[in-house]
Amino acid sequence: MLFQALDDKSECVGVYCDGVLSFDEIPNNLTKTWSYSNFLSEYNVEYAELYCNGKTLTDVCPSHLIDRWEFVSGRLKAYLRANKIAKVSLDHNCFFDVTPERFMKEFCQTKNEICEWIFTKYSRPENYDHLLSIQKVLSEIRYQKLNLDVKPLRAYWGDRRAKLLYKNYNNAEAFCSYNLFGTVTGRLGMQKGSFPLLNLKKEYREIIKPNNDFFIELDYNAAEARVVLSLLGLEQPNIDIHEYHAKNLYRSSRDEAKKRFFAWLYNPNSEDKISSGQYDRDLLLSRYRSNDSIETLFKRKIKCDDFHAFNYLIQSTCADMVLDRMVAVHNLLKDRKSCVAFTLHDSVILDFSSDDKDLIKLIIEEYKNTELGNFKTSVSAGKDLYNLKLINL
């Protein structure tokens, strides 16, 4: 049974199905819709958005529905503008409470017909379950209000970006809204209107405070380098991988070894014979590349040219590995005060409650135990997102 959720907040329960708007009591036979909503977490539903690999409804709308879709989309934008002008926050109000019922039916019926066409024309992606598990966690993060103290930004008053951040978020609510399809490799982006976490200068992270007692950051040691080792079937060193390279491969300082390895990793035309002799780039591409695409261990398929193939393989595998472990840690914290607060590049940050200290070692082991093997992980903690100190466990 095709349906559309009327809002994506867990407290705003409502669906359109078979010409009827239903609230609070949801029909049991719902099976297909456009996108995930928090109140659907226990329902066995297929989501057309995941079939389309991040394309919008406008991108995939069939020609026979495009006029209707453009009409209802235009009206939707008009209602959103009206709410903004009236200062009606959709973070605190259900969309269906501030929108005419007749329009909701017309809009949802059009979405239903587009979705029906998608399910007929598109195949279910091989990594569908992986994408859905990530989307569920990101959807929860989306509605976790950030605890911001913007006063430290005054120390950077000479930077226009600091002033703008202060202006936008002084006495204003903020949320992190990730885009699951923000990049071709699977690394996350940020949705329009989100707090700009991924582009925030490192020192500005001081303004972000935990809602519980402290932040815990789980961060792999040289994640992409370790992905290369794992895919080649090589043993993971228990020490810092750049120290390992400095001592065993390049016979240099750690900093020089780090620069040299990444210069080789990100340049397919590199003539560094020592790196190429240790790590067989061509062997990996023969395993994971076919024609004009790569397919990773996580079943993500990416079209690419020769220049980007190896880089995409490593970046994508690494990104999906981190997100897979984010989901695993999130599941461990179910029904606890602590929660996954953010994912930041190759790390996962928890908003941690002291009540859950019994789980710390289990969480770390779960994070270390990746699909590619046991990865060396550093653990840091602090009272804000900038001043995180390494913990020796």
C-alpha positions as CSV (number, residue, x, y, z in Angstrom):
1,M,0.0,0.0,0.0
2,L,1.5,3.3,-1.1
3,F,1.4,6.2,1.4
4,Q,3.1,9.4,2.3
5,A,4.1,10.6,5.8
6,L,2.7,14.1,6.5
7,D,5.8,15.1,8.6
8,D,9.1,13.5,9.5
9,K,9.1,14.3,13.2
10,S,8.4,11.4,15.6
11,E,5.8,13.4,17.5
12,C,4.0,14.4,14.3
13,V,2.3,11.2,13.3
14,G,0.2,11.4,10.2
15,V,-0.1,9.7,6.8
16,Y,-1.9,10.0,3.5
17,C,-3.1,6.7,2.1
18,D,-5.8,5.8,-0.5
19,G,-7.3,9.3,-0.5
20,V,-7.5,9.6,3.3
21,L,-5.4,11.5,5.9
22,S,-4.9,9.5,9.0
23,F,-3.5,10.8,12.3
24,D,-2.3,9.0,15.5
25,E,-3.6,5.6,14.4
26,I,-1.7,4.5,11.4
27,P,-3.0,1.7,9.1
28,N,-1.0,-1.6,9.4
29,N,-0.7,-2.4,5.7
30,L,1.6,0.5,4.7
31,T,4.5,-0.8,2.5
32,K,5.9,1.9,0.2
33,T,6.6,5.6,0.3
34,W,9.1,8.3,-0.7
35,S,11.3,8.9,2.3
36,Y,11.9,7.8,5.9
37,S,10.2,9.5,8.9
38,N,11.1,8.8,12.5
39,F,7.7,7.5,13.5
40,L,8.1,4.7,10.9
41,S,11.1,3.1,12.6
42,E,9.3,-0.1,13.4
43,Y,7.4,-0.4,10.1
44,N,8.7,-2.6,7.2
45,V,8.5,0.0,4.5
46,E,10.4,0.4,1.2
47,Y,11.6,4.0,0.5
48,A,11.7,5.2,-3.1
49,E,14.3,7.9,-2.3
50,L,16.8,5.2,-1.6
51,Y,16.1,3.5,-5.0
52,C,16.9,6.8,-6.7
53,N,20.4,7.2,-5.1
54,G,19.8,10.7,-3.9
55,K,17.9,12.1,-6.8
56,T,15.0,14.4,-6.0
57,L,11.4,13.9,-6.9
58,T,11.8,16.6,-9.5
59,D,14.8,14.7,-11.0
60,V,12.9,11.4,-11.3
61,C,9.3,12.7,-12.0
62,P,8.0,11.0,-15.2
63,S,6.9,13.3,-18.1
64,H,3.2,12.6,-17.7
65,L,3.3,13.9,-14.1
66,I,5.7,16.8,-14.4
67,D,3.1,19.5,-14.8
68,R,1.1,18.4,-11.7
69,W,4.3,18.0,-9.7
70,E,5.6,21.5,-10.6
71,F,2.2,22.9,-9.7
72,V,2.0,21.3,-6.2
73,S,5.7,21.9,-5.6
74,G,5.1,25.6,-6.3
75,R,2.2,25.7,-3.8
76,L,4.3,23.9,-1.2
77,K,7.1,26.5,-1.5
78,A,4.4,29.2,-1.1
79,Y,3.2,27.7,2.2
80,L,6.7,27.3,3.5
81,R,7.4,31.0,2.7
82,A,4.2,32.0,4.4
83,N,5.2,30.1,7.6
84,K,8.6,31.6,7.6
85,I,7.2,35.1,7.2
86,A,4.7,34.4,10.1
87,K,7.6,33.0,12.1
88,V,6.0,29.6,12.5
89,S,8.8,27.1,13.2
90,L,8.3,23.8,11.5
91,D,10.8,22.3,14.0
92,H,8.1,22.9,16.7
93,N,4.9,22.5,14.7
94,C,3.6,19.7,12.6
95,F,3.4,20.6,9.0
96,F,-0.1,19.2,8.6
97,D,-1.3,21.5,11.4
98,V,-0.4,24.7,9.5
99,T,-1.3,23.5,6.0
100,P,-4.7,23.2,4.3
101,E,-6.0,19.6,4.3
102,R,-7.1,19.8,0.6
103,F,-3.6,20.7,-0.4
104,M,-2.0,18.0,1.7
105,K,-4.2,15.4,-0.1
106,E,-3.4,16.8,-3.6
107,F,0.4,17.0,-2.8
108,C,0.6,13.5,-1.3
109,Q,-1.5,11.9,-4.1
110,T,1.0,13.3,-6.7
111,K,3.9,12.0,-4.6
112,N,2.2,8.6,-4.5
113,E,1.9,8.4,-8.3
114,I,5.6,9.4,-8.7
115,C,6.6,6.7,-6.2
116,E,4.5,4.1,-7.9
117,W,6.4,4.9,-11.2
118,I,9.8,4.7,-9.4
119,F,9.1,1.3,-7.9
120,T,8.1,0.0,-11.3
121,K,11.1,1.5,-13.2
122,Y,14.0,1.4,-10.6
123,S,15.7,-1.7,-9.1
124,R,16.3,-2.0,-5.4
125,P,20.0,-1.1,-4.8
126,E,22.2,-3.9,-3.4
127,N,23.2,-1.6,-0.6
128,Y,19.6,-0.6,0.3
129,D,19.6,-2.0,3.8
130,H,23.0,-0.3,4.6
131,L,21.6,3.0,3.3
132,L,18.4,2.7,5.3
133,S,20.2,1.9,8.6
134,I,22.3,5.1,8.1
135,Q,19.3,7.2,7.2
136,K,17.5,6.1,10.4
137,V,20.4,7.4,12.6
138,L,20.8,10.6,10.6
139,S,17.1,11.2,11.0
140,E,17.4,11.0,14.8
141,I,20.4,13.3,14.8
142,R,18.4,15.8,12.7
143,Y,16.0,16.5,15.7
144,Q,18.6,16.6,18.5
145,K,18.9,20.3,19.4
146,L,22.5,21.6,19.6
147,N,23.7,23.1,22.8
148,L,25.5,26.2,21.6
149,D,27.4,28.8,23.5
150,V,28.6,31.4,20.9
151,K,30.5,33.7,23.3
152,P,33.9,32.1,22.5
153,L,33.5,33.4,18.9
154,R,34.2,36.9,20.2
155,A,37.9,35.9,20.4
156,Y,37.9,35.6,16.6
157,W,36.1,38.9,15.9
158,G,38.5,39.7,13.1
159,D,37.2,36.8,11.1
160,R,34.0,37.6,9.2
161,R,32.9,33.9,9.5
162,A,33.0,34.1,13.3
163,K,30.8,37.2,13.2
164,L,28.3,35.6,10.8
165,L,28.2,32.4,13.0
166,Y,27.6,34.6,16.1
167,K,24.8,36.5,14.3
168,N,23.1,33.4,13.0
169,Y,23.2,31.3,16.2
170,N,23.1,33.8,19.1
171,N,19.8,33.0,20.9
172,A,18.8,30.8,17.9
173,E,18.1,27.1,17.7
174,A,20.4,24.9,15.7
175,F,20.3,21.3,14.4
176,C,22.6,19.1,12.3
177,S,20.9,17.9,9.2
178,Y,23.1,15.5,7.2
179,N,22.7,14.7,3.5
180,L,23.1,11.0,3.0
181,F,23.8,11.6,-0.7
182,G,26.0,14.6,-0.3
183,T,28.9,13.3,-2.3
184,V,29.5,10.7,-5.0
185,T,31.7,8.5,-2.7
186,G,29.2,8.3,0.2
187,R,30.8,10.8,2.5
188,L,28.0,12.9,4.1
189,G,27.2,16.4,3.2
190,M,25.0,18.9,5.0
191,Q,21.4,19.9,4.1
192,K,20.6,23.5,3.3
193,G,19.7,25.3,6.5
194,S,21.7,22.9,8.7
195,F,24.3,24.0,11.2
196,P,27.5,24.0,9.2
197,L,29.4,21.4,11.2
198,L,31.4,19.8,8.4
199,N,32.8,23.2,7.2
200,L,33.3,24.7,10.7
201,K,36.8,25.9,11.5
202,K,38.3,23.6,14.1
203,E,38.7,26.2,16.8
204,Y,35.1,27.3,16.4
205,R,33.9,23.9,17.6
206,E,34.4,25.2,21.1
207,I,30.9,26.7,20.9
208,I,29.3,23.2,20.7
209,K,28.6,21.7,24.2
210,P,27.1,18.4,25.1
211,N,23.4,18.0,26.2
212,N,24.6,15.3,28.6
213,D,27.8,15.3,30.6
214,F,30.6,15.2,28.0
215,F,31.5,14.3,24.4
216,I,33.4,11.1,23.5
217,E,35.0,11.0,20.1
218,L,35.9,7.7,18.4
219,D,38.5,8.2,15.7
220,Y,40.4,5.6,13.6
221,N,44.1,6.0,13.3
222,A,44.7,6.8,9.6
223,A,41.5,5.2,8.4
224,E,42.1,5.4,4.7
225,A,45.6,4.0,5.0
226,R,44.2,1.1,7.0
227,V,41.5,0.5,4.4
228,V,44.3,0.1,1.8
229,L,46.0,-2.5,4.0
230,S,42.8,-4.4,4.7
231,L,41.7,-4.6,1.0
232,L,45.1,-6.0,0.1
233,G,44.9,-8.5,2.9
234,L,47.8,-7.1,4.8
235,E,48.2,-7.1,8.6
236,Q,47.1,-4.1,10.5
237,P,49.9,-2.6,12.6
238,N,49.0,-2.1,16.3
239,I,51.0,1.2,16.4
240,D,50.3,4.5,14.6
241,I,50.4,3.7,10.9
242,H,52.5,6.7,10.0
243,E,55.1,5.7,12.6
244,Y,55.0,2.3,11.1
245,H,55.6,3.7,7.6
246,A,58.4,5.9,8.9
247,K,60.2,3.0,10.5
248,N,59.5,0.2,8.1
249,L,58.9,1.7,4.7
250,Y,60.3,5.2,4.2
251,R,63.0,5.4,6.8
252,S,62.0,9.0,7.6
253,S,60.3,11.2,10.2
254,R,56.6,10.5,10.9
255,D,55.5,13.8,9.3
256,E,57.5,13.1,6.2
257,A,56.1,9.5,6.0
258,K,52.5,10.8,6.4
259,K,53.0,13.4,3.6
260,R,54.6,10.9,1.3
261,F,52.0,8.2,1.8
262,F,49.1,10.6,1.2
263,A,50.8,12.1,-1.8
264,W,51.0,8.6,-3.3
265,L,47.4,7.7,-2.2
266,Y,45.7,10.7,-3.8
267,N,47.8,10.9,-7.0
268,P,47.2,8.0,-9.4
269,N,50.1,9.2,-11.5
270,S,52.6,9.1,-8.6
271,E,55.9,7.6,-9.4
272,D,56.8,6.8,-5.8
273,K,58.2,3.3,-6.3
274,I,58.5,2.5,-2.6
275,S,54.8,3.1,-2.0
276,S,53.7,1.3,-5.2
277,G,56.0,-1.6,-4.3
278,Q,54.4,-2.0,-0.9
279,Y,50.8,-1.3,-1.9
280,D,49.6,-2.7,-5.3
281,R,47.1,-0.2,-6.6
282,D,46.5,-2.1,-9.8
283,L,45.7,-5.3,-7.9
284,L,42.9,-3.5,-6.0
285,L,41.5,-1.9,-9.1
286,S,41.4,-5.3,-10.8
287,R,39.3,-6.6,-7.9
288,Y,36.9,-3.8,-7.5
289,R,36.7,-2.0,-10.9
290,S,34.7,-3.1,-13.9
291,N,34.3,-1.1,-17.1
292,D,33.5,2.5,-16.0
293,S,32.6,1.8,-12.3
294,I,33.9,0.6,-9.0
295,E,31.9,-1.5,-6.5
296,T,33.0,-1.5,-2.9
297,L,32.7,-4.1,-0.2
298,F,29.6,-2.2,0.9
299,K,28.0,-2.7,-2.5
300,R,28.2,0.9,-3.4
301,K,28.6,1.4,-7.2
302,I,30.3,4.5,-8.4
303,K,30.9,5.5,-12.0
304,C,34.3,7.0,-12.5
305,D,37.2,7.6,-14.8
306,D,40.7,6.1,-14.5
307,F,42.0,9.1,-12.6
308,H,39.5,8.9,-9.8
309,A,38.9,5.1,-9.6
310,F,41.4,4.3,-6.8
311,N,40.7,7.4,-4.8
312,Y,36.9,6.8,-4.9
313,L,37.4,3.1,-4.0
314,I,39.3,4.0,-0.8
315,Q,37.3,7.1,0.2
316,S,34.0,5.3,-0.3
317,T,35.0,2.2,1.5
318,C,36.3,4.2,4.4
319,A,33.1,6.4,4.5
320,D,30.8,3.4,4.6
321,M,32.9,1.7,7.2
322,V,32.6,4.7,9.5
323,L,28.9,5.0,8.9
324,D,28.4,1.3,9.5
325,R,30.1,1.5,12.8
326,M,28.1,4.6,13.7
327,V,24.9,2.6,13.2
328,A,26.3,-0.2,15.4
329,V,27.2,2.2,18.2
330,H,23.8,3.9,17.9
331,N,22.1,0.5,18.4
332,L,24.1,-0.2,21.5
333,L,22.9,3.1,23.0
334,K,19.2,2.4,22.3
335,D,17.1,3.3,25.4
336,R,20.1,5.0,27.0
337,K,20.6,8.7,27.8
338,S,23.8,8.8,25.7
339,C,23.4,9.1,21.9
340,V,25.3,9.6,18.7
341,A,25.7,13.3,18.3
342,F,27.6,13.7,15.1
343,T,29.8,12.0,12.6
344,L,32.7,14.2,11.6
345,H,34.9,13.0,8.7
346,D,36.3,9.6,9.9
347,S,35.1,9.9,13.5
348,V,31.9,9.4,15.5
349,I,31.1,11.7,18.4
350,L,28.8,10.7,21.2
351,D,26.9,13.0,23.6
352,F,27.6,10.9,26.6
353,S,25.9,10.5,30.0
354,S,27.9,9.4,33.0
355,D,25.0,7.0,33.7
356,D,26.2,4.9,30.7
357,K,29.9,4.5,31.7
358,D,29.3,0.7,31.9
359,L,29.1,0.7,28.1
360,I,32.3,2.6,27.2
361,K,34.5,-0.4,26.7
362,L,31.8,-2.3,24.7
363,I,31.2,0.8,22.5
364,I,34.9,1.1,21.7
365,E,35.2,-2.6,20.8
366,E,32.1,-2.3,18.6
367,Y,33.6,0.7,16.8
368,K,37.1,-1.0,16.4
369,N,35.6,-4.2,15.0
370,T,34.9,-3.1,11.4
371,E,33.9,-5.1,8.3
372,L,37.5,-4.8,7.2
373,G,39.1,-6.0,10.5
374,N,40.1,-4.6,13.9
375,F,41.2,-1.0,13.4
376,K,43.3,0.9,15.9
377,T,41.1,3.6,17.4
378,S,41.8,6.6,19.6
379,V,39.3,7.8,22.2
380,S,39.0,11.5,23.3
381,A,36.6,13.2,25.7
382,G,35.8,16.8,26.6
383,K,33.2,19.3,27.7
384,D,33.1,20.9,24.2
385,L,33.8,19.7,20.7
386,Y,37.1,21.5,20.4
387,N,38.8,20.7,23.7
388,L,38.8,16.9,23.4
389,K,41.6,15.1,25.2
390,L,42.9,11.7,24.5
391,I,42.0,9.0,27.0
392,N,44.3,6.2,27.7
393,L,42.1,3.2,28.4
